[in-house]
Amino acid sequence: MNSGTMKFDFSKDKSDQAREIMFNVYEALQEKGYNPISQIVGYILSGDPTYITSHKNARILIRKIERDELLEEIVRFYLKSE
């Protein structure tokens, strides 16, 4: 059993892709009249893709990035804004 800390590697390319996907999904949810923040949080917490609209292929897009990668991008963005 390894008691050391695991290192998570998140490359710049994936970060850029995650950011672009998040903005596209946000826009699609907003266009359909949903609360984008609530819907994205629901998806990240549950893994249920039905939280994301199929409008503008948003559901397909968001599933291209793992939920932990999306969460990391959100945390990175939040901490950079402080």
mmCIF file of the N, C-alpha and C atoms, coordinates in Angstrom:
data_MODEL
# 
_entry.id   MODEL 
# 
loop_
_atom_site.group_PDB 
_atom_site.id 
_atom_site.type_symbol 
_atom_site.label_atom_id 
_atom_site.label_alt_id 
_atom_site.label_comp_id 
_atom_site.label_asym_id 
_atom_site.label_entity_id 
_atom_site.label_seq_id 
_atom_site.pdbx_PDB_ins_code 
_atom_site.Cartn_x 
_atom_site.Cartn_y 
_atom_site.Cartn_z 
_atom_site.occupancy 
_atom_site.B_iso_or_equiv 
_atom_site.pdbx_formal_charge 
_atom_site.auth_seq_id 
_atom_site.auth_comp_id 
_atom_site.auth_asym_id 
_atom_site.auth_atom_id 
_atom_site.pdbx_PDB_model_num 
ATOM 1   N N  . MET A 1 1  ? 0.841   -1.181 0.000   1.00 0.00 ? 1  MET A N  1 
ATOM 2   C CA . MET A 1 1  ? 0.000   0.000  0.000   1.00 0.00 ? 1  MET A CA 1 
ATOM 3   C C  . MET A 1 1  ? 0.880   1.236  0.000   1.00 0.00 ? 1  MET A C  1 
ATOM 4   N N  . ASN A 1 2  ? 0.600   2.158  -0.887  1.00 0.00 ? 2  ASN A N  1 
ATOM 5   C CA . ASN A 1 2  ? 1.374   3.383  -1.019  1.00 0.00 ? 2  ASN A CA 1 
ATOM 6   C C  . ASN A 1 2  ? 0.704   4.486  -0.202  1.00 0.00 ? 2  ASN A C  1 
ATOM 7   N N  . SER A 1 3  ? 1.426   5.013  0.776   1.00 0.00 ? 3  SER A N  1 
ATOM 8   C CA . SER A 1 3  ? 0.847   6.075  1.605   1.00 0.00 ? 3  SER A CA 1 
ATOM 9   C C  . SER A 1 3  ? 1.276   7.457  1.137   1.00 0.00 ? 3  SER A C  1 
ATOM 10  N N  . GLY A 1 4  ? 1.977   7.533  0.003   1.00 0.00 ? 4  GLY A N  1 
ATOM 11  C CA . GLY A 1 4  ? 2.438   8.815  -0.527  1.00 0.00 ? 4  GLY A CA 1 
ATOM 12  C C  . GLY A 1 4  ? 1.321   9.562  -1.234  1.00 0.00 ? 4  GLY A C  1 
ATOM 13  N N  . THR A 1 5  ? 1.593   10.795 -1.528  1.00 0.00 ? 5  THR A N  1 
ATOM 14  C CA . THR A 1 5  ? 0.628   11.636 -2.228  1.00 0.00 ? 5  THR A CA 1 
ATOM 15  C C  . THR A 1 5  ? 0.663   11.322 -3.712  1.00 0.00 ? 5  THR A C  1 
ATOM 16  N N  . MET A 1 6  ? -0.511  11.186 -4.305  1.00 0.00 ? 6  MET A N  1 
ATOM 17  C CA . MET A 1 6  ? -0.599  10.956 -5.743  1.00 0.00 ? 6  MET A CA 1 
ATOM 18  C C  . MET A 1 6  ? -0.485  12.296 -6.461  1.00 0.00 ? 6  MET A C  1 
ATOM 19  N N  . LYS A 1 7  ? 0.190   12.287 -7.591  1.00 0.00 ? 7  LYS A N  1 
ATOM 20  C CA . LYS A 1 7  ? 0.330   13.498 -8.395  1.00 0.00 ? 7  LYS A CA 1 
ATOM 21  C C  . LYS A 1 7  ? -0.627  13.417 -9.567  1.00 0.00 ? 7  LYS A C  1 
ATOM 22  N N  . PHE A 1 8  ? -1.372  14.473 -9.755  1.00 0.00 ? 8  PHE A N  1 
ATOM 23  C CA . PHE A 1 8  ? -2.336  14.540 -10.850 1.00 0.00 ? 8  PHE A CA 1 
ATOM 24  C C  . PHE A 1 8  ? -1.771  15.465 -11.911 1.00 0.00 ? 8  PHE A C  1 
ATOM 25  N N  . ASP A 1 9  ? -1.627  14.981 -13.136 1.00 0.00 ? 9  ASP A N  1 
ATOM 26  C CA . ASP A 1 9  ? -1.066  15.781 -14.222 1.00 0.00 ? 9  ASP A CA 1 
ATOM 27  C C  . ASP A 1 9  ? -2.192  16.224 -15.156 1.00 0.00 ? 9  ASP A C  1 
ATOM 28  N N  . PHE A 1 10 ? -2.306  17.520 -15.312 1.00 0.00 ? 10 PHE A N  1 
ATOM 29  C CA . PHE A 1 10 ? -3.346  18.090 -16.169 1.00 0.00 ? 10 PHE A CA 1 
ATOM 30  C C  . PHE A 1 10 ? -2.662  19.027 -17.151 1.00 0.00 ? 10 PHE A C  1 
ATOM 31  N N  . SER A 1 11 ? -2.488  18.593 -18.388 1.00 0.00 ? 11 SER A N  1 
ATOM 32  C CA . SER A 1 11 ? -1.721  19.362 -19.356 1.00 0.00 ? 11 SER A CA 1 
ATOM 33  C C  . SER A 1 11 ? -2.447  20.625 -19.795 1.00 0.00 ? 11 SER A C  1 
ATOM 34  N N  . LYS A 1 12 ? -1.676  21.554 -20.324 1.00 0.00 ? 12 LYS A N  1 
ATOM 35  C CA . LYS A 1 12 ? -2.211  22.833 -20.798 1.00 0.00 ? 12 LYS A CA 1 
ATOM 36  C C  . LYS A 1 12 ? -3.249  22.610 -21.898 1.00 0.00 ? 12 LYS A C  1 
ATOM 37  N N  . ASP A 1 13 ? -2.991  21.674 -22.795 1.00 0.00 ? 13 ASP A N  1 
ATOM 38  C CA . ASP A 1 13 ? -3.936  21.414 -23.887 1.00 0.00 ? 13 ASP A CA 1 
ATOM 39  C C  . ASP A 1 13 ? -5.292  20.972 -23.348 1.00 0.00 ? 13 ASP A C  1 
ATOM 40  N N  . LYS A 1 14 ? -5.283  20.078 -22.369 1.00 0.00 ? 14 LYS A N  1 
ATOM 41  C CA . LYS A 1 14 ? -6.549  19.628 -21.784 1.00 0.00 ? 14 LYS A CA 1 
ATOM 42  C C  . LYS A 1 14 ? -7.227  20.766 -21.045 1.00 0.00 ? 14 LYS A C  1 
ATOM 43  N N  . SER A 1 15 ? -6.446  21.622 -20.416 1.00 0.00 ? 15 SER A N  1 
ATOM 44  C CA . SER A 1 15 ? -6.998  22.765 -19.698 1.00 0.00 ? 15 SER A CA 1 
ATOM 45  C C  . SER A 1 15 ? -7.712  23.697 -20.674 1.00 0.00 ? 15 SER A C  1 
ATOM 46  N N  . ASP A 1 16 ? -7.087  23.970 -21.793 1.00 0.00 ? 16 ASP A N  1 
ATOM 47  C CA . ASP A 1 16 ? -7.700  24.832 -22.813 1.00 0.00 ? 16 ASP A CA 1 
ATOM 48  C C  . ASP A 1 16 ? -8.961  24.193 -23.378 1.00 0.00 ? 16 ASP A C  1 
ATOM 49  N N  . GLN A 1 17 ? -8.908  22.888 -23.620 1.00 0.00 ? 17 GLN A N  1 
ATOM 50  C CA . GLN A 1 17 ? -10.065 22.173 -24.148 1.00 0.00 ? 17 GLN A CA 1 
ATOM 51  C C  . GLN A 1 17 ? -11.207 22.192 -23.131 1.00 0.00 ? 17 GLN A C  1 
ATOM 52  N N  . ALA A 1 18 ? -10.903 21.950 -21.876 1.00 0.00 ? 18 ALA A N  1 
ATOM 53  C CA . ALA A 1 18 ? -11.931 21.961 -20.829 1.00 0.00 ? 18 ALA A CA 1 
ATOM 54  C C  . ALA A 1 18 ? -12.573 23.337 -20.725 1.00 0.00 ? 18 ALA A C  1 
ATOM 55  N N  . ARG A 1 19 ? -11.767 24.374 -20.764 1.00 0.00 ? 19 ARG A N  1 
ATOM 56  C CA . ARG A 1 19 ? -12.290 25.740 -20.666 1.00 0.00 ? 19 ARG A CA 1 
ATOM 57  C C  . ARG A 1 19 ? -13.237 26.037 -21.833 1.00 0.00 ? 19 ARG A C  1 
ATOM 58  N N  . GLU A 1 20 ? -12.829 25.674 -23.036 1.00 0.00 ? 20 GLU A N  1 
ATOM 59  C CA . GLU A 1 20 ? -13.661 25.923 -24.208 1.00 0.00 ? 20 GLU A CA 1 
ATOM 60  C C  . GLU A 1 20 ? -14.980 25.145 -24.123 1.00 0.00 ? 20 GLU A C  1 
ATOM 61  N N  . ILE A 1 21 ? -14.902 23.902 -23.710 1.00 0.00 ? 21 ILE A N  1 
ATOM 62  C CA . ILE A 1 21 ? -16.107 23.082 -23.565 1.00 0.00 ? 21 ILE A CA 1 
ATOM 63  C C  . ILE A 1 21 ? -17.034 23.686 -22.522 1.00 0.00 ? 21 ILE A C  1 
ATOM 64  N N  . MET A 1 22 ? -16.488 24.092 -21.383 1.00 0.00 ? 22 MET A N  1 
ATOM 65  C CA . MET A 1 22 ? -17.308 24.676 -20.316 1.00 0.00 ? 22 MET A CA 1 
ATOM 66  C C  . MET A 1 22 ? -18.048 25.916 -20.812 1.00 0.00 ? 22 MET A C  1 
ATOM 67  N N  . PHE A 1 23 ? -17.370 26.784 -21.543 1.00 0.00 ? 23 PHE A N  1 
ATOM 68  C CA . PHE A 1 23 ? -18.025 27.986 -22.054 1.00 0.00 ? 23 PHE A CA 1 
ATOM 69  C C  . PHE A 1 23 ? -19.115 27.641 -23.070 1.00 0.00 ? 23 PHE A C  1 
ATOM 70  N N  . ASN A 1 24 ? -18.848 26.659 -23.933 1.00 0.00 ? 24 ASN A N  1 
ATOM 71  C CA . ASN A 1 24 ? -19.855 26.246 -24.918 1.00 0.00 ? 24 ASN A CA 1 
ATOM 72  C C  . ASN A 1 24 ? -21.073 25.626 -24.253 1.00 0.00 ? 24 ASN A C  1 
ATOM 73  N N  . VAL A 1 25 ? -20.848 24.784 -23.254 1.00 0.00 ? 25 VAL A N  1 
ATOM 74  C CA . VAL A 1 25 ? -21.951 24.155 -22.532 1.00 0.00 ? 25 VAL A CA 1 
ATOM 75  C C  . VAL A 1 25 ? -22.752 25.204 -21.773 1.00 0.00 ? 25 VAL A C  1 
ATOM 76  N N  . TYR A 1 26 ? -22.056 26.118 -21.130 1.00 0.00 ? 26 TYR A N  1 
ATOM 77  C CA . TYR A 1 26 ? -22.716 27.210 -20.394 1.00 0.00 ? 26 TYR A CA 1 
ATOM 78  C C  . TYR A 1 26 ? -23.647 27.992 -21.325 1.00 0.00 ? 26 TYR A C  1 
ATOM 79  N N  . GLU A 1 27 ? -23.121 28.348 -22.489 1.00 0.00 ? 27 GLU A N  1 
ATOM 80  C CA . GLU A 1 27 ? -23.907 29.111 -23.464 1.00 0.00 ? 27 GLU A CA 1 
ATOM 81  C C  . GLU A 1 27 ? -25.133 28.331 -23.928 1.00 0.00 ? 27 GLU A C  1 
ATOM 82  N N  . ALA A 1 28 ? -24.968 27.053 -24.219 1.00 0.00 ? 28 ALA A N  1 
ATOM 83  C CA . ALA A 1 28 ? -26.090 26.231 -24.681 1.00 0.00 ? 28 ALA A CA 1 
ATOM 84  C C  . ALA A 1 28 ? -27.166 26.118 -23.603 1.00 0.00 ? 28 ALA A C  1 
ATOM 85  N N  . LEU A 1 29 ? -26.755 25.920 -22.356 1.00 0.00 ? 29 LEU A N  1 
ATOM 86  C CA . LEU A 1 29 ? -27.716 25.832 -21.251 1.00 0.00 ? 29 LEU A CA 1 
ATOM 87  C C  . LEU A 1 29 ? -28.458 27.153 -21.084 1.00 0.00 ? 29 LEU A C  1 
ATOM 88  N N  . GLN A 1 30 ? -27.739 28.245 -21.179 1.00 0.00 ? 30 GLN A N  1 
ATOM 89  C CA . GLN A 1 30 ? -28.348 29.564 -21.034 1.00 0.00 ? 30 GLN A CA 1 
ATOM 90  C C  . GLN A 1 30 ? -29.366 29.812 -22.149 1.00 0.00 ? 30 GLN A C  1 
ATOM 91  N N  . GLU A 1 31 ? -29.002 29.458 -23.366 1.00 0.00 ? 31 GLU A N  1 
ATOM 92  C CA . GLU A 1 31 ? -29.903 29.645 -24.509 1.00 0.00 ? 31 GLU A CA 1 
ATOM 93  C C  . GLU A 1 31 ? -31.207 28.863 -24.335 1.00 0.00 ? 31 GLU A C  1 
ATOM 94  N N  . LYS A 1 32 ? -31.130 27.709 -23.691 1.00 0.00 ? 32 LYS A N  1 
ATOM 95  C CA . LYS A 1 32 ? -32.335 26.897 -23.491 1.00 0.00 ? 32 LYS A CA 1 
ATOM 96  C C  . LYS A 1 32 ? -33.112 27.298 -22.246 1.00 0.00 ? 32 LYS A C  1 
ATOM 97  N N  . GLY A 1 33 ? -32.636 28.314 -21.514 1.00 0.00 ? 33 GLY A N  1 
ATOM 98  C CA . GLY A 1 33 ? -33.374 28.825 -20.361 1.00 0.00 ? 33 GLY A CA 1 
ATOM 99  C C  . GLY A 1 33 ? -33.064 28.146 -19.042 1.00 0.00 ? 33 GLY A C  1 
ATOM 100 N N  . TYR A 1 34 ? -32.013 27.337 -19.001 1.00 0.00 ? 34 TYR A N  1 
ATOM 101 C CA . TYR A 1 34 ? -31.613 26.672 -17.765 1.00 0.00 ? 34 TYR A CA 1 
ATOM 102 C C  . TYR A 1 34 ? -30.680 27.573 -16.957 1.00 0.00 ? 34 TYR A C  1 
ATOM 103 N N  . ASN A 1 35 ? -30.529 27.252 -15.670 1.00 0.00 ? 35 ASN A N  1 
ATOM 104 C CA . ASN A 1 35 ? -29.512 27.897 -14.844 1.00 0.00 ? 35 ASN A CA 1 
ATOM 105 C C  . ASN A 1 35 ? -28.220 27.103 -15.083 1.00 0.00 ? 35 ASN A C  1 
ATOM 106 N N  . PRO A 1 36 ? -27.289 27.650 -15.879 1.00 0.00 ? 36 PRO A N  1 
ATOM 107 C CA . PRO A 1 36 ? -26.103 26.876 -16.266 1.00 0.00 ? 36 PRO A CA 1 
ATOM 108 C C  . PRO A 1 36 ? -25.258 26.400 -15.089 1.00 0.00 ? 36 PRO A C  1 
ATOM 109 N N  . ILE A 1 37 ? -25.112 27.228 -14.074 1.00 0.00 ? 37 ILE A N  1 
ATOM 110 C CA . ILE A 1 37 ? -24.293 26.845 -12.925 1.00 0.00 ? 37 ILE A CA 1 
ATOM 111 C C  . ILE A 1 37 ? -24.902 25.625 -12.226 1.00 0.00 ? 37 ILE A C  1 
ATOM 112 N N  . SER A 1 38 ? -26.187 25.676 -11.941 1.00 0.00 ? 38 SER A N  1 
ATOM 113 C CA . SER A 1 38 ? -26.850 24.554 -11.270 1.00 0.00 ? 38 SER A CA 1 
ATOM 114 C C  . SER A 1 38 ? -26.780 23.277 -12.097 1.00 0.00 ? 38 SER A C  1 
ATOM 115 N N  . GLN A 1 39 ? -26.969 23.397 -13.389 1.00 0.00 ? 39 GLN A N  1 
ATOM 116 C CA . GLN A 1 39 ? -26.964 22.221 -14.254 1.00 0.00 ? 39 GLN A CA 1 
ATOM 117 C C  . GLN A 1 39 ? -25.567 21.602 -14.335 1.00 0.00 ? 39 GLN A C  1 
ATOM 118 N N  . ILE A 1 40 ? -24.545 22.438 -14.468 1.00 0.00 ? 40 ILE A N  1 
ATOM 119 C CA . ILE A 1 40 ? -23.179 21.925 -14.556 1.00 0.00 ? 40 ILE A CA 1 
ATOM 120 C C  . ILE A 1 40 ? -22.771 21.284 -13.234 1.00 0.00 ? 40 ILE A C  1 
ATOM 121 N N  . VAL A 1 41 ? -23.111 21.912 -12.115 1.00 0.00 ? 41 VAL A N  1 
ATOM 122 C CA . VAL A 1 41 ? -22.811 21.338 -10.803 1.00 0.00 ? 41 VAL A CA 1 
ATOM 123 C C  . VAL A 1 41 ? -23.524 19.995 -10.652 1.00 0.00 ? 41 VAL A C  1 
ATOM 124 N N  . GLY A 1 42 ? -24.778 19.923 -11.054 1.00 0.00 ? 42 GLY A N  1 
ATOM 125 C CA . GLY A 1 42 ? -25.513 18.657 -10.997 1.00 0.00 ? 42 GLY A CA 1 
ATOM 126 C C  . GLY A 1 42 ? -24.821 17.570 -11.793 1.00 0.00 ? 42 GLY A C  1 
ATOM 127 N N  . TYR A 1 43 ? -24.344 17.923 -12.971 1.00 0.00 ? 43 TYR A N  1 
ATOM 128 C CA . TYR A 1 43 ? -23.632 16.950 -13.799 1.00 0.00 ? 43 TYR A CA 1 
ATOM 129 C C  . TYR A 1 43 ? -22.333 16.495 -13.140 1.00 0.00 ? 43 TYR A C  1 
ATOM 130 N N  . ILE A 1 44 ? -21.548 17.450 -12.642 1.00 0.00 ? 44 ILE A N  1 
ATOM 131 C CA . ILE A 1 44 ? -20.257 17.097 -12.040 1.00 0.00 ? 44 ILE A CA 1 
ATOM 132 C C  . ILE A 1 44 ? -20.456 16.214 -10.808 1.00 0.00 ? 44 ILE A C  1 
ATOM 133 N N  . LEU A 1 45 ? -21.438 16.538 -9.978  1.00 0.00 ? 45 LEU A N  1 
ATOM 134 C CA . LEU A 1 45 ? -21.667 15.759 -8.761  1.00 0.00 ? 45 LEU A CA 1 
ATOM 135 C C  . LEU A 1 45 ? -22.232 14.370 -9.034  1.00 0.00 ? 45 LEU A C  1 
ATOM 136 N N  . SER A 1 46 ? -23.129 14.273 -9.996  1.00 0.00 ? 46 SER A N  1 
ATOM 137 C CA . SER A 1 46 ? -23.830 12.999 -10.214 1.00 0.00 ? 46 SER A CA 1 
ATOM 138 C C  . SER A 1 46 ? -23.267 12.163 -11.362 1.00 0.00 ? 46 SER A C  1 
ATOM 139 N N  . GLY A 1 47 ? -22.674 12.820 -12.337 1.00 0.00 ? 47 GLY A N  1 
ATOM 140 C CA . GLY A 1 47 ? -22.231 12.109 -13.536 1.00 0.00 ? 47 GLY A CA 1 
ATOM 141 C C  . GLY A 1 47 ? -23.360 11.848 -14.513 1.00 0.00 ? 47 GLY A C  1 
ATOM 142 N N  . ASP A 1 48 ? -24.550 12.325 -14.202 1.00 0.00 ? 48 ASP A N  1 
ATOM 143 C CA . ASP A 1 48 ? -25.723 12.111 -15.047 1.00 0.00 ? 48 ASP A CA 1 
ATOM 144 C C  . ASP A 1 48 ? -25.728 13.140 -16.183 1.00 0.00 ? 48 ASP A C  1 
ATOM 145 N N  . PRO A 1 49 ? -25.514 12.718 -17.418 1.00 0.00 ? 49 PRO A N  1 
ATOM 146 C CA . PRO A 1 49 ? -25.436 13.652 -18.542 1.00 0.00 ? 49 PRO A CA 1 
ATOM 147 C C  . PRO A 1 49 ? -26.756 14.361 -18.865 1.00 0.00 ? 49 PRO A C  1 
ATOM 148 N N  . THR A 1 50 ? -27.870 13.879 -18.301 1.00 0.00 ? 50 THR A N  1 
ATOM 149 C CA . THR A 1 50 ? -29.143 14.542 -18.597 1.00 0.00 ? 50 THR A CA 1 
ATOM 150 C C  . THR A 1 50 ? -29.250 15.923 -17.942 1.00 0.00 ? 50 THR A C  1 
ATOM 151 N N  . TYR A 1 51 ? -28.320 16.271 -17.071 1.00 0.00 ? 51 TYR A N  1 
ATOM 152 C CA . TYR A 1 51 ? -28.272 17.633 -16.537 1.00 0.00 ? 51 TYR A CA 1 
ATOM 153 C C  . TYR A 1 51 ? -27.870 18.629 -17.620 1.00 0.00 ? 51 TYR A C  1 
ATOM 154 N N  . ILE A 1 52 ? -27.272 18.126 -18.686 1.00 0.00 ? 52 ILE A N  1 
ATOM 155 C CA . ILE A 1 52 ? -26.765 18.980 -19.764 1.00 0.00 ? 52 ILE A CA 1 
ATOM 156 C C  . ILE A 1 52 ? -27.661 18.820 -20.988 1.00 0.00 ? 52 ILE A C  1 
ATOM 157 N N  . THR A 1 53 ? -28.063 19.935 -21.548 1.00 0.00 ? 53 THR A N  1 
ATOM 158 C CA . THR A 1 53 ? -28.911 19.932 -22.740 1.00 0.00 ? 53 THR A CA 1 
ATOM 159 C C  . THR A 1 53 ? -28.174 19.325 -23.934 1.00 0.00 ? 53 THR A C  1 
ATOM 160 N N  . SER A 1 54 ? -28.927 18.786 -24.855 1.00 0.00 ? 54 SER A N  1 
ATOM 161 C CA . SER A 1 54 ? -28.325 18.303 -26.100 1.00 0.00 ? 54 SER A CA 1 
ATOM 162 C C  . SER A 1 54 ? -28.221 19.429 -27.130 1.00 0.00 ? 54 SER A C  1 
ATOM 163 N N  . HIS A 1 55 ? -28.783 20.595 -26.803 1.00 0.00 ? 55 HIS A N  1 
ATOM 164 C CA . HIS A 1 55 ? -28.704 21.774 -27.671 1.00 0.00 ? 55 HIS A CA 1 
ATOM 165 C C  . HIS A 1 55 ? -27.242 22.091 -27.979 1.00 0.00 ? 55 HIS A C  1 
ATOM 166 N N  . LYS A 1 56 ? -26.933 22.314 -29.237 1.00 0.00 ? 56 LYS A N  1 
ATOM 167 C CA . LYS A 1 56 ? -25.573 22.618 -29.701 1.00 0.00 ? 56 LYS A CA 1 
ATOM 168 C C  . LYS A 1 56 ? -24.575 21.521 -29.327 1.00 0.00 ? 56 LYS A C  1 
ATOM 169 N N  . ASN A 1 57 ? -25.063 20.290 -29.226 1.00 0.00 ? 57 ASN A N  1 
ATOM 170 C CA . ASN A 1 57 ? -24.231 19.133 -28.883 1.00 0.00 ? 57 ASN A CA 1 
ATOM 171 C C  . ASN A 1 57 ? -23.508 19.280 -27.545 1.00 0.00 ? 57 ASN A C  1 
ATOM 172 N N  . ALA A 1 58 ? -24.081 20.072 -26.626 1.00 0.00 ? 58 ALA A N  1 
ATOM 173 C CA . ALA A 1 58 ? -23.437 20.334 -25.333 1.00 0.00 ? 58 ALA A CA 1 
ATOM 174 C C  . ALA A 1 58 ? -23.228 19.046 -24.541 1.00 0.00 ? 58 ALA A C  1 
ATOM 175 N N  . ARG A 1 59 ? -24.178 18.136 -24.581 1.00 0.00 ? 59 ARG A N  1 
ATOM 176 C CA . ARG A 1 59 ? -24.056 16.882 -23.820 1.00 0.00 ? 59 ARG A CA 1 
ATOM 177 C C  . ARG A 1 59 ? -22.897 16.042 -24.349 1.00 0.00 ? 59 ARG A C  1 
ATOM 178 N N  . ILE A 1 60 ? -22.752 16.000 -25.646 1.00 0.00 ? 60 ILE A N  1 
ATOM 179 C CA . ILE A 1 60 ? -21.638 15.260 -26.249 1.00 0.00 ? 60 ILE A CA 1 
ATOM 180 C C  . ILE A 1 60 ? -20.320 15.934 -25.903 1.00 0.00 ? 60 ILE A C  1 
ATOM 181 N N  . LEU A 1 61 ? -20.287 17.250 -25.977 1.00 0.00 ? 61 LEU A N  1 
ATOM 182 C CA . LEU A 1 61 ? -19.058 17.993 -25.676 1.00 0.00 ? 61 LEU A CA 1 
ATOM 183 C C  . LEU A 1 61 ? -18.588 17.762 -24.248 1.00 0.00 ? 61 LEU A C  1 
ATOM 184 N N  . ILE A 1 62 ? -19.490 17.914 -23.287 1.00 0.00 ? 62 ILE A N  1 
ATOM 185 C CA . ILE A 1 62 ? -19.069 17.822 -21.889 1.00 0.00 ? 62 ILE A CA 1 
ATOM 186 C C  . ILE A 1 62 ? -18.567 16.428 -21.535 1.00 0.00 ? 62 ILE A C  1 
ATOM 187 N N  . ARG A 1 63 ? -19.028 15.421 -22.242 1.00 0.00 ? 63 ARG A N  1 
ATOM 188 C CA . ARG A 1 63 ? -18.590 14.047 -21.950 1.00 0.00 ? 63 ARG A CA 1 
ATOM 189 C C  . ARG A 1 63 ? -17.222 13.741 -22.551 1.00 0.00 ? 63 ARG A C  1 
ATOM 190 N N  . LYS A 1 64 ? -16.667 14.674 -23.326 1.00 0.00 ? 64 LYS A N  1 
ATOM 191 C CA . LYS A 1 64 ? -15.316 14.499 -23.865 1.00 0.00 ? 64 LYS A CA 1 
ATOM 192 C C  . LYS A 1 64 ? -14.247 14.724 -22.799 1.00 0.00 ? 64 LYS A C  1 
ATOM 193 N N  . ILE A 1 65 ? -14.623 15.385 -21.725 1.00 0.00 ? 65 ILE A N  1 
ATOM 194 C CA . ILE A 1 65 ? -13.693 15.688 -20.635 1.00 0.00 ? 65 ILE A CA 1 
ATOM 195 C C  . ILE A 1 65 ? -14.184 14.963 -19.385 1.00 0.00 ? 65 ILE A C  1 
ATOM 196 N N  . GLU A 1 66 ? -13.280 14.310 -18.685 1.00 0.00 ? 66 GLU A N  1 
ATOM 197 C CA . GLU A 1 66 ? -13.637 13.626 -17.441 1.00 0.00 ? 66 GLU A CA 1 
ATOM 198 C C  . GLU A 1 66 ? -14.107 14.648 -16.406 1.00 0.00 ? 66 GLU A C  1 
ATOM 199 N N  . ARG A 1 67 ? -15.017 14.231 -15.541 1.00 0.00 ? 67 ARG A N  1 
ATOM 200 C CA . ARG A 1 67 ? -15.554 15.141 -14.524 1.00 0.00 ? 67 ARG A CA 1 
ATOM 201 C C  . ARG A 1 67 ? -14.479 15.672 -13.599 1.00 0.00 ? 67 ARG A C  1 
ATOM 202 N N  . ASP A 1 68 ? -13.496 14.853 -13.250 1.00 0.00 ? 68 ASP A N  1 
ATOM 203 C CA . ASP A 1 68 ? -12.424 15.345 -12.379 1.00 0.00 ? 68 ASP A CA 1 
ATOM 204 C C  . ASP A 1 68 ? -11.583 16.403 -13.081 1.00 0.00 ? 68 ASP A C  1 
ATOM 205 N N  . GLU A 1 69 ? -11.449 16.297 -14.384 1.00 0.00 ? 69 GLU A N  1 
ATOM 206 C CA . GLU A 1 69 ? -10.726 17.313 -15.148 1.00 0.00 ? 69 GLU A CA 1 
ATOM 207 C C  . GLU A 1 69 ? -11.514 18.621 -15.189 1.00 0.00 ? 69 GLU A C  1 
ATOM 208 N N  . LEU A 1 70 ? -12.826 18.513 -15.341 1.00 0.00 ? 70 LEU A N  1 
ATOM 209 C CA . LEU A 1 70 ? -13.660 19.715 -15.305 1.00 0.00 ? 70 LEU A CA 1 
ATOM 210 C C  . LEU A 1 70 ? -13.565 20.394 -13.946 1.00 0.00 ? 70 LEU A C  1 
ATOM 211 N N  . LEU A 1 71 ? -13.632 19.596 -12.900 1.00 0.00 ? 71 LEU A N  1 
ATOM 212 C CA . LEU A 1 71 ? -13.543 20.138 -11.551 1.00 0.00 ? 71 LEU A CA 1 
ATOM 213 C C  . LEU A 1 71 ? -12.192 20.808 -11.319 1.00 0.00 ? 71 LEU A C  1 
ATOM 214 N N  . GLU A 1 72 ? -11.131 20.194 -11.795 1.00 0.00 ? 72 GLU A N  1 
ATOM 215 C CA . GLU A 1 72 ? -9.816  20.806 -11.641 1.00 0.00 ? 72 GLU A CA 1 
ATOM 216 C C  . GLU A 1 72 ? -9.749  22.148 -12.370 1.00 0.00 ? 72 GLU A C  1 
ATOM 217 N N  . GLU A 1 73 ? -10.309 22.210 -13.555 1.00 0.00 ? 73 GLU A N  1 
ATOM 218 C CA . GLU A 1 73 ? -10.305 23.467 -14.307 1.00 0.00 ? 73 GLU A CA 1 
ATOM 219 C C  . GLU A 1 73 ? -11.078 24.557 -13.560 1.00 0.00 ? 73 GLU A C  1 
ATOM 220 N N  . ILE A 1 74 ? -12.191 24.188 -12.960 1.00 0.00 ? 74 ILE A N  1 
ATOM 221 C CA . ILE A 1 74 ? -12.994 25.147 -12.194 1.00 0.00 ? 74 ILE A CA 1 
ATOM 222 C C  . ILE A 1 74 ? -12.203 25.661 -10.993 1.00 0.00 ? 74 ILE A C  1 
ATOM 223 N N  . VAL A 1 75 ? -11.555 24.761 -10.271 1.00 0.00 ? 75 VAL A N  1 
ATOM 224 C CA . VAL A 1 75 ? -10.765 25.168 -9.104  1.00 0.00 ? 75 VAL A CA 1 
ATOM 225 C C  . VAL A 1 75 ? -9.609  26.054 -9.542  1.00 0.00 ? 75 VAL A C  1 
ATOM 226 N N  . ARG A 1 76 ? -8.920  25.669 -10.611 1.00 0.00 ? 76 ARG A N  1 
ATOM 227 C CA . ARG A 1 76 ? -7.810  26.475 -11.129 1.00 0.00 ? 76 ARG A CA 1 
ATOM 228 C C  . ARG A 1 76 ? -8.289  27.884 -11.476 1.00 0.00 ? 76 ARG A C  1 
ATOM 229 N N  . PHE A 1 77 ? -9.392  27.985 -12.176 1.00 0.00 ? 77 PHE A N  1 
ATOM 230 C CA . PHE A 1 77 ? -9.928  29.279 -12.573 1.00 0.00 ? 77 PHE A CA 1 
ATOM 231 C C  . PHE A 1 77 ? -10.289 30.124 -11.344 1.00 0.00 ? 77 PHE A C  1 
ATOM 232 N N  . TYR A 1 78 ? -10.934 29.494 -10.378 1.00 0.00 ? 78 TYR A N  1 
ATOM 233 C CA . TYR A 1 78 ? -11.350 30.192 -9.163  1.00 0.00 ? 78 TYR A CA 1 
ATOM 234 C C  . TYR A 1 78 ? -10.150 30.735 -8.398  1.00 0.00 ? 78 TYR A C  1 
ATOM 235 N N  . LEU A 1 79 ? -9.129  29.912 -8.248  1.00 0.00 ? 79 LEU A N  1 
ATOM 236 C CA . LEU A 1 79 ? -7.960  30.334 -7.495  1.00 0.00 ? 79 LEU A CA 1 
ATOM 237 C C  . LEU A 1 79 ? -7.140  31.400 -8.218  1.00 0.00 ? 79 LEU A C  1 
ATOM 238 N N  . LYS A 1 80 ? -7.143  31.376 -9.530  1.00 0.00 ? 80 LYS A N  1 
ATOM 239 C CA . LYS A 1 80 ? -6.453  32.436 -10.289 1.00 0.00 ? 80 LYS A CA 1 
ATOM 240 C C  . LYS A 1 80 ? -7.177  33.761 -10.178 1.00 0.00 ? 80 LYS A C  1 
ATOM 241 N N  . SER A 1 81 ? -8.479  33.750 -9.951  1.00 0.00 ? 81 SER A N  1 
ATOM 242 C CA . SER A 1 81 ? -9.273  34.977 -9.882  1.00 0.00 ? 81 SER A CA 1 
ATOM 243 C C  . SER A 1 81 ? -9.134  35.694 -8.536  1.00 0.00 ? 81 SER A C  1 
ATOM 244 N N  . GLU A 1 82 ? -8.608  35.022 -7.553  1.00 0.00 ? 82 GLU A N  1 
ATOM 245 C CA . GLU A 1 82 ? -8.489  35.626 -6.214  1.00 0.00 ? 82 GLU A CA 1 
ATOM 246 C C  . GLU A 1 82 ? -7.378  36.635 -6.152  1.00 0.00 ? 82 GLU A C  1 
# 
